Amino acid sequence: MMTIKPGELVVSTLLRQFVSLTKSKIEKALEEGHENNLMKSMRLSEDAAFEQLLDSFYVSAEFALPSLLRALIQWYQSQHSSGTNYAAHRKRHLTAKEENPMMTSCLIMGSAKDNPRHVNTSAAPYVSGKSEKIIPNISDIQCTTKSTCILSSEMRVLAERRDLAIDIVFCQVVLSVLRQLSYHPGNNQLIETILDQSFRRFKYREDLQPQNSENVNLVADLYAEIVGVLSQSRFALVRSRFTRHLNELRAKENSPNVKPSIVSLIMGMKFFRVKMHPIEDFVNCFTFLQELGQYFLEVKEPEIKHVLSDLFVEILLPVAAVARQEVNIPALKNFVENLYPTSLELANKKKHIPALFPLVTCLLCVGTKSFFLNNWANFMTICLSHLKNRTPKVALVSLQSLSCLLWVYIVRIRGEKHSETQSKLHHIVNSLFPKNQKFVVPKDAPINIFVRIIQFIAHVSSILS
């Protein structure tokens, strides 16, 4: 008699629970047509059993991460229509149904006689449950008449929705497992498989159904989060994969859909974060950012410049938040000094203000003390000049930039000479709180930003506060 180790039994039980729970979640997602958002229709965040399952995967991954990842990838490959094992798995299911006539299979929305459709059901994915439903594979859906086209379009949406539901559940569980990756060196083949799957979701596709656009973006964000987690312990693999895809797209810049593909690829790195220690990892991260920064300086398309700017802000804000002292490291210093002149120049143009103001602010916040003091007064004046801008978004981003600059000036750098510090603070206070007026500038900005600014100023001047 073959004995099963306790650990194997735990993992096996966990995977069975996952398959059972996932099946019911996907069924629910397909049945609730009135709710477009799959996260809401599957109620993943409200399900205590699913949350407990994620916790169990997280704990088990410390000891059995490779086995769990292997099993999850195999499950995905057999369930998702893009999976390598999907066709064989579907064939086995259909064969079993033919051998058991008591199991019925039906197409959704009536019989073929009443609603003629030329759908190849022999190649149809399925969701098994109380009422068996066969959902055609996207590539198998054809139409020959107007009514058939309408129905096939609905089936295409449903088939795509099923794939997206599988992606969402898969990402949620894989994220729980990957948070233990630092305990498991190696396993690069598994990581490459997950990276390959993730970067496929960052490719721009024209054939996606408009009804599923919200869920497509949701899935892309989940895969971006996976890439972010992987970059913390497998940065070299992530960097290599991203750089390769970006270079391939840049090599065919004149081709259609290249620009949205580059934007989508860059957004896939939105959860990448700089490792502050050890210093070697910090330098490697900023060397990578320098390469992206060079692309930012070279590229002409405003959309790509803006998405790169947003990415830099996402990455630099956490660095600025923890850098209580000056971060005087050459890799960071070079990155800041290379990007700042062009960023400031673009920030002076109206169409670039919402995207570039936050970037200029972040570059100042992570720069050296001397760099900040030499440049912040000029940008502060620009921010103050836009506080009364008629576009609320521009006024708000100016106020937010001013708040961040004040934090660095007062808390991290501790100001300059007393007279110079007082002069700058008076100028800011008079701009935000006009004398003999009962309103603040900008009028519609959240009050908590003004409170924060007053708190910063209170550090150095009880009179002004």
C-alpha positions in Angstrom: 0.0 0.0 0.0 1.4 3.4 -1.0 1.7 5.9 1.9 1.0 9.5 1.3 3.1 12.1 3.2 1.2 14.6 5.3 2.4 17.5 3.2 1.2 15.8 0.0 -2.2 15.2 1.5 -2.5 18.9 2.5 -1.5 20.1 -0.9 -3.8 17.6 -2.6 -6.8 18.6 -0.4 -6.0 22.3 -1.0 -6.0 21.9 -4.8 -9.3 19.9 -4.7 -10.9 22.7 -2.7 -9.6 25.2 -5.2 -11.0 23.4 -8.2 -14.4 22.9 -6.6 -14.7 26.5 -5.4 -13.4 27.9 -8.7 -16.0 26.0 -10.6 -18.8 27.5 -8.7 -17.4 31.0 -9.0 -17.1 30.7 -12.7 -20.6 29.4 -13.1 -21.8 32.3 -11.0 -19.9 34.8 -13.3 -21.5 33.3 -16.4 -25.0 33.3 -15.0 -25.1 36.9 -13.7 -25.3 38.7 -17.0 -26.6 41.9 -15.3 -23.3 42.5 -13.5 -20.5 43.2 -15.9 -17.6 43.4 -13.4 -16.4 39.9 -12.8 -14.9 40.6 -9.4 -18.3 41.7 -8.2 -20.3 38.9 -9.9 -17.9 36.2 -8.4 -17.9 38.0 -5.0 -14.3 37.0 -4.4 -13.6 39.8 -1.8 -16.8 38.9 0.1 -16.3 35.2 0.2 -14.8 34.1 3.5 -14.1 30.6 2.1 -12.2 32.0 -0.8 -10.2 34.3 1.4 -9.3 31.4 3.7 -8.3 29.4 0.7 -5.9 32.1 -0.4 -4.4 32.2 3.1 -3.9 28.5 3.0 -2.1 28.7 -0.3 0.1 31.4 1.1 1.1 29.3 4.2 1.6 26.1 2.1 3.7 27.9 -0.5 6.5 28.4 2.1 7.1 24.7 1.9 5.6 23.6 -1.4 5.8 26.5 -3.8 7.1 24.7 -6.9 4.5 21.9 -6.6 1.6 24.4 -6.1 2.7 26.6 -9.1 3.1 23.5 -11.3 -0.4 22.3 -10.4 -2.0 25.7 -10.8 -0.4 26.2 -14.2 -1.6 22.7 -15.3 -5.1 23.6 -14.2 -5.0 26.9 -16.1 -3.7 25.2 -19.3 -6.6 22.7 -19.2 -9.3 25.3 -18.5 -8.4 28.5 -20.4 -9.1 28.5 -24.2 -5.5 29.6 -24.8 -4.1 26.7 -22.8 -1.9 24.0 -24.3 -3.9 21.2 -22.7 -7.3 22.8 -23.3 -8.3 20.8 -26.4 -7.4 17.4 -24.9 -9.2 18.3 -21.7 -12.3 19.4 -23.6 -12.3 16.2 -25.7 -12.1 14.0 -22.6 -15.1 15.8 -21.1 -17.2 15.5 -24.3 -16.3 11.8 -24.7 -17.5 11.2 -21.1 -20.7 12.9 -21.8 -21.4 10.9 -24.9 -20.8 7.6 -23.0 -23.3 8.7 -20.3 -26.6 9.7 -22.1 -28.1 10.8 -18.7 -25.7 13.9 -18.8 -27.3 16.5 -21.1 -25.5 19.3 -22.9 -27.4 22.3 -24.2 -26.5 25.4 -26.0 -27.6 28.6 -24.3 -30.6 30.6 -25.5 -32.9 28.0 -27.0 -32.6 25.1 -29.4 -30.7 25.1 -32.7 -34.0 24.7 -34.5 -35.5 27.9 -33.2 -32.3 29.8 -33.3 -30.1 28.5 -36.1 -26.4 28.9 -35.3 -23.5 27.4 -37.1 -21.5 26.6 -34.0 -19.0 23.8 -33.8 -20.0 22.3 -30.4 -17.5 19.5 -30.7 -14.9 22.1 -30.0 -16.7 23.9 -27.2 -15.4 24.7 -23.8 -17.6 23.9 -20.9 -18.6 24.8 -17.4 -19.9 21.9 -15.5 -22.4 22.2 -12.7 -26.0 21.5 -11.9 -27.0 22.6 -15.4 -24.3 21.7 -17.9 -23.6 24.5 -20.3 -21.4 24.3 -23.4 -19.8 27.6 -24.4 -18.2 27.7 -27.8 -14.6 28.4 -28.3 -14.0 31.9 -29.6 -12.1 30.7 -32.6 -14.9 28.3 -33.5 -17.8 30.8 -33.6 -19.0 31.5 -37.2 -22.0 33.3 -38.6 -23.8 33.2 -42.0 -27.0 35.2 -41.4 -27.8 38.3 -39.5 -29.6 36.5 -36.7 -26.7 34.0 -36.5 -24.2 36.8 -36.2 -26.1 38.4 -33.3 -26.2 35.1 -31.5 -22.6 34.2 -32.3 -21.5 37.6 -31.0 -23.3 36.9 -27.7 -21.6 33.6 -27.5 -18.2 35.2 -28.2 -18.8 37.6 -25.3 -19.7 34.7 -23.0 -16.7 32.6 -24.1 -14.4 35.6 -23.5 -16.0 36.3 -20.2 -15.4 32.7 -19.1 -11.7 33.0 -20.0 -11.4 36.3 -18.1 -13.1 34.7 -15.0 -10.5 31.9 -15.1 -7.7 34.5 -15.4 -9.0 36.4 -12.4 -9.2 33.4 -10.1 -5.8 32.1 -11.3 -4.1 35.5 -10.6 -5.6 35.8 -7.2 -4.2 32.4 -6.1 -0.9 32.7 -7.9 -0.3 36.1 -6.1 -0.8 34.4 -2.8 1.7 31.7 -3.7 4.3 34.0 -5.2 4.5 36.1 -2.0 6.6 33.2 -0.6 9.0 33.2 -3.6 11.9 34.6 -1.7 12.1 31.3 0.2 12.6 29.3 -3.0 15.6 30.2 -5.2 15.7 28.8 -8.7 12.6 27.4 -10.3 13.3 29.8 -13.2 11.4 27.6 -15.7 8.2 28.0 -13.7 8.8 31.8 -13.4 9.4 32.1 -17.1 6.1 30.3 -17.8 4.2 32.8 -15.6 6.1 35.7 -17.1 5.2 34.5 -20.6 1.6 34.3 -19.6 1.6 37.7 -17.9 3.2 39.6 -20.8 0.8 38.0 -23.3 -2.0 39.9 -21.4 -0.2 43.2 -22.0 -0.5 42.9 -25.8 -3.0 45.1 -27.4 -5.9 43.2 -29.1 -8.5 44.5 -31.5 -10.7 41.5 -31.3 -11.8 42.0 -27.7 -15.5 42.5 -27.1 -16.4 46.0 -25.9 -18.7 44.5 -23.2 -15.7 42.9 -21.6 -13.3 45.9 -21.7 -13.6 46.6 -18.0 -12.7 43.0 -17.1 -9.8 42.9 -19.7 -8.3 45.9 -17.9 -8.9 44.2 -14.5 -7.1 41.1 -15.7 -4.2 43.1 -17.1 -3.8 44.8 -13.7 -3.8 41.5 -11.9 -1.0 40.2 -14.2 0.8 43.5 -13.7 0.7 42.8 -10.0 2.1 39.3 -10.5 5.0 40.9 -12.5 5.5 43.4 -9.6 5.8 40.6 -7.1 8.1 38.6 -9.3 10.4 41.6 -9.8 11.1 41.7 -6.0 13.0 38.4 -6.2 13.5 37.7 -9.9 14.3 41.2 -11.2 16.7 40.1 -13.8 14.2 37.8 -15.5 11.4 40.5 -15.4 13.8 43.2 -16.7 15.0 40.9 -19.5 11.5 40.0 -20.6 10.2 43.6 -20.5 13.2 45.0 -22.4 12.9 42.3 -25.1 9.2 43.0 -25.7 9.8 46.8 -25.8 12.7 46.5 -28.3 10.6 44.3 -30.5 7.8 46.8 -30.5 10.2 49.8 -31.1 11.6 47.9 -34.1 8.3 48.1 -35.9 7.1 51.6 -34.8 5.4 52.2 -38.2 3.2 49.2 -37.9 -0.5 49.6 -36.8 -1.4 49.2 -33.2 2.3 49.5 -32.1 1.6 52.7 -30.0 -1.2 51.2 -27.9 0.8 48.0 -27.6 3.8 49.9 -26.1 1.4 51.8 -23.8 -0.1 48.6 -22.6 3.3 47.0 -22.1 4.6 49.9 -20.0 1.4 49.9 -17.9 2.3 46.2 -17.2 5.2 47.4 -15.0 3.0 49.7 -12.8 3.5 47.5 -9.7 7.3 47.4 -10.1 9.0 48.8 -7.0 12.6 49.8 -6.3 14.3 47.6 -3.7 15.9 50.0 -1.3 18.4 47.4 0.0 20.8 45.8 -0.5 22.5 48.7 -2.4 23.3 46.4 -5.4 19.6 45.9 -6.0 18.9 49.6 -5.6 21.5 50.4 -8.2 20.2 47.7 -10.6 16.7 49.1 -10.3 17.8 52.7 -11.1 20.0 51.4 -14.0 16.8 49.9 -15.4 15.0 53.2 -14.9 17.8 55.1 -16.6 17.2 52.9 -19.7 13.5 53.8 -19.6 14.4 57.4 -19.0 16.4 57.5 -22.1 13.4 56.1 -24.0 11.3 58.8 -22.4 13.7 61.5 -23.8 13.8 60.0 -27.3 10.1 59.1 -27.9 7.9 61.6 -29.7 4.4 60.3 -29.1 2.7 62.3 -26.2 0.7 59.2 -25.1 3.9 57.2 -24.6 5.6 60.1 -22.8 2.6 60.4 -20.5 2.4 56.7 -19.6 6.1 56.6 -18.9 5.7 59.7 -16.7 2.9 57.9 -14.8 5.1 54.9 -14.4 8.0 56.9 -13.0 5.7 58.6 -10.5 4.3 55.2 -9.4 7.9 54.0 -8.8 9.4 57.1 -7.3 6.7 58.0 -4.8 7.5 55.1 -2.5 11.2 56.0 -2.7 10.5 59.6 -1.8 8.2 58.5 1.1 11.0 56.5 2.8 13.9 58.7 2.0 14.0 60.8 5.1 17.6 61.6 4.5 19.4 62.5 1.3 19.7 59.6 -1.2 23.1 60.5 -2.7 23.7 57.5 -4.9 25.1 58.1 -8.5 22.6 55.9 -10.3 19.7 57.8 -8.8 21.4 61.2 -9.2 22.1 60.5 -12.9 18.5 59.4 -13.4 17.1 62.6 -11.8 19.5 65.0 -13.6 18.9 63.4 -17.0 15.2 63.6 -16.8 14.6 66.9 -15.0 15.3 69.5 -17.7 13.1 67.8 -20.4 10.3 67.1 -17.8 10.3 70.7 -16.6 10.1 72.0 -20.2 7.2 69.7 -21.0 5.5 70.7 -17.7 5.3 74.3 -19.0 3.0 73.2 -21.8 -0.7 73.1 -21.0 -1.4 69.6 -22.5 1.4 68.0 -20.5 0.6 69.5 -17.0 -1.5 66.7 -15.5 1.1 64.1 -16.5 4.3 66.0 -16.0 3.7 68.0 -12.8 3.8 64.9 -10.7 7.0 63.6 -12.4 8.8 66.9 -11.9 7.7 66.9 -8.3 9.0 63.3 -7.7 12.3 64.1 -9.4 12.8 67.0 -7.0 11.7 64.9 -4.0 14.2 62.1 -4.6 17.1 64.4 -5.7 20.0 65.5 -3.6 19.7 68.5 -1.3 21.7 70.8 -3.5 19.7 69.8 -6.6 16.4 70.4 -4.8 17.4 73.8 -3.4 18.7 74.9 -6.9 15.5 74.0 -8.7 12.5 73.9 -6.4 11.8 77.7 -6.2 11.3 77.9 -9.9 8.9 75.0 -10.0 7.1 76.3 -6.9 6.4 79.6 -8.7 5.0 77.6 -11.7 2.7 75.6 -9.3 1.5 78.8 -7.6 0.7 80.4 -10.9 -1.7 77.5 -11.8 -3.6 77.4 -8.5 -6.3 79.7 -10.1 -6.4 77.7 -13.3 -9.9 77.3 -14.7 -9.3 73.6 -15.2 -9.9 72.0 -11.8 -7.6 69.1 -12.5 -4.7 71.4 -13.3 -5.3 73.4 -10.1 -5.5 70.3 -8.0 -2.3 68.7 -9.4 -0.5 72.0 -8.7 -1.7 72.1 -5.1 -0.6 68.4 -4.6 2.8 69.1 -6.1 3.2 72.1 -3.8 2.3 70.0 -0.7 5.0 67.4 -1.6 7.6 70.0 -2.2 6.9 71.6 1.1 7.3 68.3 2.9 10.8 67.8 1.4 11.8 71.5 2.0 10.7 71.6 5.7 10.8 68.0 7.0 13.7 66.4 5.0 15.9 69.4 4.1 14.8 71.6 7.1 14.7 74.8 5.1 17.5 77.3 4.3 18.5 80.5 6.1 15.8 81.9 8.3 15.0 84.9 6.2 14.9 82.9 2.9 12.7 80.2 4.5 10.3 82.8 5.9 10.1 84.6 2.6 9.1 81.5 0.7 6.6 80.3 3.3 5.0 83.8 3.3 4.7 83.7 -0.4 3.0 80.2 -0.3 0.6 81.1 2.5 -0.5 84.4 0.8 -1.2 82.5 -2.4 -3.2 79.7 -0.7 -5.0 81.9 1.8 -5.6 85.4 0.3 -5.7 88.2 2.8 -9.1 89.6 3.7 -10.8 86.7 1.8 -13.1 84.0 3.1 -12.0 81.3 0.6 -8.9 79.3 -0.1 -7.1 78.8 -3.5 -8.0 76.6 -5.3 -11.6 76.7 -4.0 -12.7 73.2 -4.7 -9.6 71.3 -3.5 -9.9 68.8 -0.6 -9.5 70.5 2.7 -7.0 67.8 4.0 -4.3 69.1 1.6 -4.5 72.5 3.2 -4.4 71.0 6.6 -1.3 69.0 5.7 0.4 72.2 4.3 -0.3 74.1 7.5 1.1 71.2 9.6 4.3 71.3 7.5 4.7 75.1 8.0 4.0 74.7 11.7 7.3 72.9 11.9 9.3 76.1 11.3 6.9 79.0 12.0 4.3 79.0 14.7 3.4 82.6 13.7 2.5 81.6 10.1 0.5 78.5 11.2 
